[in-house]
């Protein structure tokens, strides 16, 4: 009995640890999702700013080009033309526009790198969430095996599951007087019984196989 309780405590501790890890992974996934949404908005702002600056540079270039040609109306040379804004001011504005454009492009490159890094992390977290979810379901199955009372909620959800779970063992004697202990393997339980009742199949049969082996060892001593 003490061995069974110790095993039950160990399974519960392992499950609690995995549930906490699952919660942390889900919270981080949500944080990344929010950041990616904000970065998407920022990328749109960058694109809008670049379009505005391109228009300013194009307008300034047109002014500079016109200022360096004879007037199309009177034929006056550039040196004899009068402008509301000096050529120097236009050139200064052009330099400022080019500097701001270069800054936004640089920030945009950094934004793309950060976005790709977060997306990669989010993909890894998604795989971790799926793995932890499967491991927790596997532990739940082991807990039901060790302590059948823990399986009541699952049985309520899927009543027909109670036909096959908790696992049963048969002690029998052959015609030569040899006593045998027979039970379904973890592979059979997961790949046949669980699928039959539409229950989620844990990613590994090893933990449950260990439990069944220990139980059979105790029963045959």
Secondary structure, DSSP 8 states (H G I E B T S, - for coil): -HHHHHHHHHHHHHHHHHHHHHHHHHHHHHHHHHHHHHHHHHHHHHHHHHHHHHHHHHHHHHHHHHHTS--TTT---GGG---SS-HHHHHHHHHHHHHHHHHHHHHHHHHHHHHHHHHHHHHHHHHHHHHHHHHHHHHHHHHHHH-GGGGHHHHHHSGGGGGT-S--EEEEE-TTS-EEEEE--HHHIIIIIIHHTT----S-SHHHHHHHHHHHHHHH-
